[in-house]
Amino acid sequence: MIYEDYLIFTPGPVKMYKETLKIGAKQTPYFRNTPFSEVVLKSEKLLLEFLNAPKNSRVIFLTASGTAGLESVIMNLFNLKNKSFIVNGGGFGKRFVDLAQSYEVDYKEIIPNNHNLSDIDKKNLITKGFDTFIVNAHETSIGLLYDLDAIGKFCNKHNLLNIVDAISMFVTDELDMQKQNIDVVILSSQKGLALPPGLTMVVLSPKAIERVNDVKSHYFNFKNYLKNGERGQTPYTPAVTIILQLLDRLERIKNNGGIKNTINRAKEIAIYFREGIKNLNLPLKFYTKYMPNAMTSLTPISNKSAINIVNLLEKEYKIIVCPNGGELRDKIFRVSHMGEMTKEDVDILLEALNKIFEKEA
């Protein structure tokens, strides 16, 4: 199998847990029945609990990638009258801009310039006529985590619907819908949840549910999902096995100290890796000072390019880290701390990086 004996440090898919793999090896069951409905309803309940979602919030389960979640939100919650701020701090913020253009949504870009927007209320943004704020909580292309507390206060002050793509930071970094005044959260299976790709969840507060439009789309019609979801079903065939894996993962999180413990575990691994980089005194620096627990972004300060480091790790050490494309191809590579990551795994990566730069010296 491709990469079966490799160590994976990519920010999705991530290293999965043995319990998750065992479920994936079983026969997929039939799903239009009460037992599967109970699985969906239990999963929804736990997701809402972990997110501290407002009362009467709902979860939509989409058999699709995370980008489909982004697009479905634009389709269902926007019309020609809406006007939104969109944070564009990299490749994933740009994706929201592209979607807004495709659906002719009126918007204004906020370019953070490698800042976490903790000063959002001091930017003197003209908010008259705006009703929405969109942000990728963690701009995964560069490893930058935005200040969701500051953004939430800004949205609350100016009565903006707060839409957060939290795909690459759920269960690794704090996410609290009530505390941070979030109305829509977009999640995906292959990041912190450490499941196979293919399942996306859109969490809607009551305020967001009120704004759901009638749409022409059959597959991405939120009203249809909300109606079917009342009985623990989806309008069309769901990712049955991944939903079974989801419930198992959520229950294990709850039974092993809860969401805070899972976040602290990711933080512990992130700190361990970053201290290791510092202690080895490697010619690498952190690309941003606003890194999440989920991932570390590194940039070489030697003559070696980032993509060469990525290729050497894969070819010579069977370790996969995440490269960047475009103008950042030679500047950044990214290391995930999500999933079943251990300090022993981190030690193997640190040793490999040390060997790569020893050869250069």
Backbone torsions as a table, in degrees:
resi	resn	phi	psi	omega
1	MET	NA	145.7	-178.5
2	ILE	-62.3	125.4	174.2
3	TYR	62.5	20.8	-176.0
4	GLU	-61.6	-36.4	-178.3
5	ASP	-103.5	23.3	177.7
6	TYR	-98.5	153.3	170.9
7	LEU	-89.2	131.7	-176.3
8	ILE	-109.3	120.7	176.2
9	PHE	-120.0	30.2	179.9
10	THR	-89.2	149.9	-179.9
11	PRO	-82.6	50.3	176.4
12	GLY	118.2	116.0	-4.3
13	PRO	-65.8	159.1	-179.4
14	VAL	-118.9	174.3	179.3
15	LYS	-65.3	122.0	-176.4
16	MET	-88.9	161.5	178.8
17	TYR	-84.0	152.8	-178.6
18	LYS	-59.1	-38.5	179.7
19	GLU	-62.0	-38.7	178.4
20	THR	-65.9	-42.1	-179.7
21	LEU	-64.8	-37.1	-179.9
22	LYS	-64.0	-41.3	178.5
23	ILE	-64.5	-39.1	-179.8
24	GLY	-65.9	-20.2	-178.6
25	ALA	-86.5	-5.6	-176.6
26	LYS	-91.9	161.6	175.2
27	GLN	-59.4	132.0	175.7
28	THR	-69.3	126.4	-177.2
29	PRO	-83.2	168.5	171.3
30	TYR	-69.7	151.6	-170.3
31	PHE	-124.3	-12.5	-179.8
32	ARG	-87.8	62.0	-179.1
33	ASN	-153.1	173.4	-176.3
34	THR	-62.9	-43.9	-179.2
35	PRO	-56.9	-41.8	-179.6
36	PHE	-73.8	-35.0	176.1
37	SER	-58.5	-38.9	178.7
38	GLU	-65.0	-35.9	176.7
39	VAL	-62.6	-45.7	-179.7
40	VAL	-64.1	-45.6	-178.4
41	LEU	-66.0	-37.8	176.2
42	LYS	-66.3	-40.2	178.5
43	SER	-63.0	-43.7	178.5
44	GLU	-60.9	-45.7	-178.5
45	LYS	-59.3	-44.6	-178.6
46	LEU	-69.8	-39.5	177.1
47	LEU	-60.6	-45.4	179.4
48	LEU	-64.2	-36.5	177.9
49	GLU	-65.8	-47.6	-177.8
50	PHE	-64.9	-29.9	-179.1
51	LEU	-88.4	-4.2	-173.1
52	ASN	48.4	50.2	-177.0
53	ALA	-71.0	150.0	176.2
54	PRO	-60.5	154.2	178.1
55	LYS	-55.1	139.8	179.4
56	ASN	72.3	16.5	170.5
57	SER	-71.3	160.5	-177.6
58	ARG	-135.9	159.1	176.8
59	VAL	-118.6	131.8	173.5
60	ILE	-104.4	127.7	-179.1
61	PHE	-103.4	115.6	-179.0
62	LEU	-111.1	131.6	172.4
63	THR	-85.6	89.4	-172.1
64	ALA	-173.1	170.8	177.7
65	SER	-78.8	172.1	179.7
66	GLY	-60.4	-36.5	180.0
67	THR	-62.1	-34.2	175.4
68	ALA	-62.7	-35.1	176.1
69	GLY	-63.1	-43.7	177.9
70	LEU	-60.9	-48.2	-177.3
71	GLU	-65.1	-40.0	-178.4
72	SER	-63.8	-34.4	177.9
73	VAL	-66.2	-44.5	177.5
74	ILE	-60.9	-42.6	-178.6
75	MET	-62.9	-43.6	-169.1
76	ASN	-91.9	-22.7	-173.6
77	LEU	-111.4	1.3	-176.8
78	PHE	-126.4	148.2	167.7
79	ASN	-139.1	-173.5	-174.6
80	LEU	-68.0	-12.6	-179.7
81	LYS	-87.7	-18.9	-176.2
82	ASN	-79.3	151.0	178.6
83	LYS	-139.0	130.1	-169.7
84	SER	-130.4	147.0	163.5
85	PHE	-85.5	137.4	176.0
86	ILE	-128.0	123.2	177.3
87	VAL	-79.5	119.9	-179.9
88	ASN	-118.3	91.4	-178.6
89	GLY	-112.5	11.6	-178.1
90	GLY	165.2	-161.5	-173.4
91	GLY	-59.8	-35.8	-176.5
92	PHE	-85.4	-31.4	170.9
93	GLY	-65.3	-38.8	177.5
94	LYS	-62.9	-30.6	179.5
95	ARG	-63.9	-39.7	176.4
96	PHE	-65.5	-38.1	176.9
97	VAL	-62.0	-44.6	179.3
98	ASP	-61.0	-41.0	179.5
99	LEU	-66.2	-40.8	178.2
100	ALA	-61.0	-40.0	178.1
101	GLN	-65.7	-42.0	-178.7
102	SER	-61.8	-36.8	-177.7
103	TYR	-100.6	12.5	175.3
104	GLU	56.3	40.1	176.0
105	VAL	-83.6	131.4	177.4
106	ASP	-72.8	128.3	-175.6
107	TYR	-151.0	163.7	171.5
108	LYS	-130.4	130.3	179.3
109	GLU	-79.1	141.4	168.0
110	ILE	-112.5	117.2	-179.8
111	ILE	-99.5	109.1	-172.8
112	PRO	-77.9	-17.4	179.2
113	ASN	53.6	53.4	176.8
114	ASN	60.5	33.8	174.8
115	HIS	-118.9	157.7	-174.2
116	ASN	-92.2	7.2	176.7
117	LEU	64.5	25.3	173.9
118	SER	-65.6	-17.1	-179.9
119	ASP	-101.5	21.4	-173.6
120	ILE	-55.4	-34.8	-176.9
121	ASP	-77.1	-8.7	-179.2
122	LYS	-104.1	6.7	-177.1
123	LYS	-85.0	-0.8	178.0
124	ASN	55.4	41.8	177.3
125	LEU	-72.0	136.2	176.5
126	ILE	-82.4	109.3	-172.6
127	THR	-96.9	-6.4	-179.3
128	LYS	-60.4	128.5	179.4
129	GLY	91.9	-12.0	179.7
130	PHE	-92.2	143.2	179.0
131	ASP	-129.7	1.5	-174.4
132	THR	-145.8	149.9	173.9
133	PHE	-131.1	130.6	-179.0
134	ILE	-122.6	130.5	179.2
135	VAL	-146.4	140.7	166.2
136	ASN	-83.6	107.7	-173.5
137	ALA	-50.0	-41.5	178.1
138	HIS	-124.3	108.5	177.5
139	GLU	-73.7	93.5	-169.7
140	THR	-64.8	-23.8	-177.2
141	SER	-64.9	-25.6	178.9
142	ILE	-127.0	-2.1	177.3
143	GLY	75.8	38.5	-176.5
144	LEU	-112.3	126.7	178.8
145	LEU	-100.6	123.8	179.5
146	TYR	-81.6	157.9	-179.4
147	ASP	-80.9	94.4	-176.7
148	LEU	-70.1	-25.5	176.2
149	ASP	-65.0	-48.6	-179.6
150	ALA	-64.9	-41.7	179.2
151	ILE	-64.5	-41.3	179.0
152	GLY	-62.3	-41.3	178.2
153	LYS	-65.3	-38.9	178.2
154	PHE	-62.8	-45.2	-179.7
155	CYS	-65.0	-40.4	179.1
156	ASN	-65.5	-41.5	-179.7
157	LYS	-62.3	-38.0	-174.3
158	HIS	-107.5	13.1	176.4
159	ASN	54.5	50.5	179.0
160	LEU	-103.9	134.3	171.9
161	LEU	-66.3	123.3	-172.9
162	ASN	-100.5	109.0	-178.6
163	ILE	-105.3	122.4	-175.2
164	VAL	-123.3	120.4	168.9
165	ASP	-82.7	107.0	-177.8
166	ALA	-110.9	25.6	-173.3
167	ILE	-56.1	-41.4	-173.3
168	SER	-104.7	23.6	175.8
169	MET	-145.2	1.9	177.3
170	PHE	-69.6	134.2	-176.4
171	VAL	69.5	4.8	172.7
172	THR	-117.5	-23.8	-179.9
173	ASP	-136.0	156.2	-175.4
174	GLU	-60.1	133.2	177.4
175	LEU	-146.2	111.4	-173.3
176	ASP	-136.3	105.5	-173.5
177	MET	-61.6	-38.6	-178.4
178	GLN	-76.7	-45.9	-179.7
179	LYS	-64.1	-38.5	-174.8
180	GLN	-100.6	11.2	175.4
181	ASN	53.0	48.4	-179.0
182	ILE	-98.8	136.0	-178.8
183	ASP	-104.5	-29.8	179.6
184	VAL	-135.8	130.4	175.2
185	VAL	-122.9	131.0	177.1
186	ILE	-108.8	125.1	-178.1
187	LEU	-124.1	160.0	175.9
188	SER	-143.0	158.0	-167.3
189	SER	-77.1	-28.1	-165.3
190	GLN	-92.1	7.2	-178.9
191	LYS	-100.5	-117.8	-176.8
192	GLY	-60.5	-28.7	178.2
193	LEU	-69.0	-19.1	174.9
194	ALA	59.4	46.5	176.4
195	LEU	-115.3	171.4	174.7
196	PRO	-65.0	154.4	175.6
197	PRO	-69.0	154.7	175.8
198	GLY	130.7	-8.7	179.4
199	LEU	-123.5	125.5	175.9
200	THR	-122.2	140.6	-179.5
201	MET	-121.3	131.9	176.1
202	VAL	-114.2	117.9	-178.0
203	VAL	-100.5	124.6	-175.9
204	LEU	-116.6	127.7	171.8
205	SER	-75.6	166.1	175.8
206	PRO	-55.0	-37.4	178.0
207	LYS	-61.7	-40.3	178.9
208	ALA	-71.3	-39.2	179.7
209	ILE	-59.9	-38.7	179.0
210	GLU	-61.9	-25.1	-176.1
211	ARG	-93.6	-1.7	-179.6
212	VAL	-64.1	128.0	-176.9
213	ASN	-92.8	167.6	164.4
214	ASP	-79.2	128.5	-178.2
215	VAL	-124.8	159.4	179.9
216	LYS	-80.9	-19.5	-178.3
217	SER	-66.1	138.0	174.1
218	HIS	-81.9	-51.5	-171.6
219	TYR	-71.3	-36.1	-174.7
220	PHE	-105.8	31.6	179.8
221	ASN	-84.6	103.2	-175.4
222	PHE	-60.4	-36.8	-179.0
223	LYS	-60.4	-36.7	178.2
224	ASN	-67.9	-41.5	178.4
225	TYR	-65.6	-41.2	-179.7
226	LEU	-63.6	-41.7	179.5
227	LYS	-64.7	-48.5	179.5
228	ASN	-66.9	-32.2	-178.6
229	GLY	-65.8	-22.3	178.4
230	GLU	-59.7	-28.3	179.1
231	ARG	-107.5	14.6	177.1
232	GLY	76.1	30.0	-179.9
233	GLN	-128.5	168.1	173.6
234	THR	-118.6	155.6	-177.7
235	PRO	-61.6	-34.2	-175.9
236	TYR	-126.5	170.5	-175.5
237	THR	-54.9	121.2	179.8
238	PRO	-87.5	173.9	173.8
239	ALA	-78.1	79.9	-168.9
240	VAL	-54.7	-53.0	-176.4
241	THR	-64.2	-39.5	-179.7
242	ILE	-66.8	-34.6	177.0
243	ILE	-67.6	-37.0	173.8
244	LEU	-63.0	-41.7	177.1
245	GLN	-65.6	-36.4	179.0
246	LEU	-61.0	-49.9	-179.2
247	LEU	-60.8	-42.5	177.7
248	ASP	-59.0	-45.1	-179.4
249	ARG	-64.2	-44.5	-179.4
250	LEU	-64.7	-40.0	179.0
251	GLU	-67.5	-37.0	177.7
252	ARG	-67.5	-36.9	175.2
253	ILE	-60.8	-46.7	-178.5
254	LYS	-63.5	-40.1	-176.3
255	ASN	-80.5	-12.2	-178.6
256	ASN	-112.4	43.4	174.7
257	GLY	99.4	-2.9	176.2
258	GLY	83.3	-178.7	-174.1
259	ILE	-63.2	-34.2	-179.7
260	LYS	-64.5	-37.9	178.9
261	ASN	-65.9	-39.6	178.7
262	THR	-65.2	-41.1	177.1
263	ILE	-63.3	-44.3	-179.9
264	ASN	-63.6	-33.6	178.3
265	ARG	-65.2	-44.5	177.7
266	ALA	-63.5	-39.7	178.6
267	LYS	-63.0	-41.4	179.5
268	GLU	-61.1	-44.1	179.2
269	ILE	-66.1	-41.4	179.9
270	ALA	-61.7	-46.4	179.6
271	ILE	-63.8	-41.4	-180.0
272	TYR	-59.9	-44.1	179.2
273	PHE	-66.2	-45.9	-176.9
274	ARG	-66.7	-37.2	175.2
275	GLU	-66.3	-36.2	177.4
276	GLY	-62.3	-41.6	177.3
277	ILE	-61.2	-44.3	-179.9
278	LYS	-65.2	-44.4	-176.1
279	ASN	-65.9	-32.3	178.8
280	LEU	-78.1	-12.4	179.2
281	ASN	55.8	43.3	179.8
282	LEU	-77.5	154.0	178.3
283	PRO	-76.3	59.9	178.4
284	LEU	-134.4	144.9	173.6
285	LYS	-131.5	158.1	178.6
286	PHE	-74.6	134.2	-174.0
287	TYR	-70.0	-33.4	179.6
288	THR	-140.2	154.6	177.5
289	LYS	-91.0	0.1	-177.8
290	TYR	-108.0	47.3	-175.6
291	MET	-78.4	146.4	174.5
292	PRO	-83.8	174.8	171.2
293	ASN	-70.0	-24.5	-172.2
294	ALA	-67.3	-27.4	-168.0
295	MET	-162.5	153.3	173.4
296	THR	-121.2	131.6	175.5
297	SER	-105.4	130.8	-175.6
298	LEU	-123.8	146.7	176.0
299	THR	-130.6	133.1	-179.8
300	PRO	-69.7	143.9	173.7
301	ILE	-115.4	19.7	174.5
302	SER	-112.9	-168.0	179.1
303	ASN	-79.1	-9.9	-177.5
304	LYS	-79.2	132.8	-178.9
305	SER	-83.5	157.6	-179.1
306	ALA	-60.9	-42.6	-177.3
307	ILE	-66.4	-31.2	176.4
308	ASN	-66.8	-38.7	177.5
309	ILE	-63.7	-45.0	178.3
310	VAL	-57.8	-46.6	-177.4
311	ASN	-67.2	-39.0	179.3
312	LEU	-66.7	-40.8	178.6
313	LEU	-61.0	-40.8	-179.1
314	GLU	-72.7	-46.0	-173.8
315	LYS	-72.3	-43.3	-171.6
316	GLU	-99.2	-22.6	-173.3
317	TYR	-126.1	1.1	-179.7
318	LYS	54.5	44.7	177.5
319	ILE	-123.9	130.1	-178.7
320	ILE	-112.0	115.6	169.9
321	VAL	-111.5	175.9	-170.8
322	CYS	-101.3	123.0	176.1
323	PRO	-83.2	171.4	170.4
324	ASN	-113.4	160.1	177.2
325	GLY	-110.4	-178.4	176.0
326	GLY	60.8	-139.9	-176.0
327	GLU	-69.8	-15.6	179.5
328	LEU	-94.6	4.1	-175.4
329	ARG	-55.8	-42.0	-178.0
330	ASP	-96.0	-2.9	-173.3
331	LYS	-102.8	-31.5	-170.9
332	ILE	-134.3	140.0	159.5
333	PHE	-132.2	157.8	-169.6
334	ARG	-126.2	142.7	-177.3
335	VAL	-124.0	121.7	-178.4
336	SER	-83.6	148.3	172.7
337	HIS	-120.4	21.1	-178.3
338	MET	-93.9	161.1	176.7
339	GLY	80.3	-159.4	-176.7
340	GLU	-81.2	66.2	-179.4
341	MET	-93.4	137.9	179.3
342	THR	-122.1	163.9	176.3
343	LYS	-65.7	-29.3	177.4
344	GLU	-65.7	-39.5	175.1
345	ASP	-61.4	-44.7	-179.6
346	VAL	-61.3	-41.0	179.6
347	ASP	-60.2	-39.6	179.1
348	ILE	-63.2	-42.9	178.3
349	LEU	-65.1	-44.4	-179.7
350	LEU	-62.3	-40.5	178.4
351	GLU	-63.1	-41.6	179.6
352	ALA	-65.1	-42.9	178.0
353	LEU	-62.7	-40.1	178.9
354	ASN	-62.2	-41.8	179.5
355	LYS	-65.4	-39.7	179.6
356	ILE	-59.5	-43.4	-177.9
357	PHE	-81.6	-23.5	173.8
358	GLU	-64.3	-38.6	179.0
359	LYS	-65.2	-31.6	-177.6
360	GLU	-75.5	-30.3	-174.6
361	ALA	-69.1	NA	NA
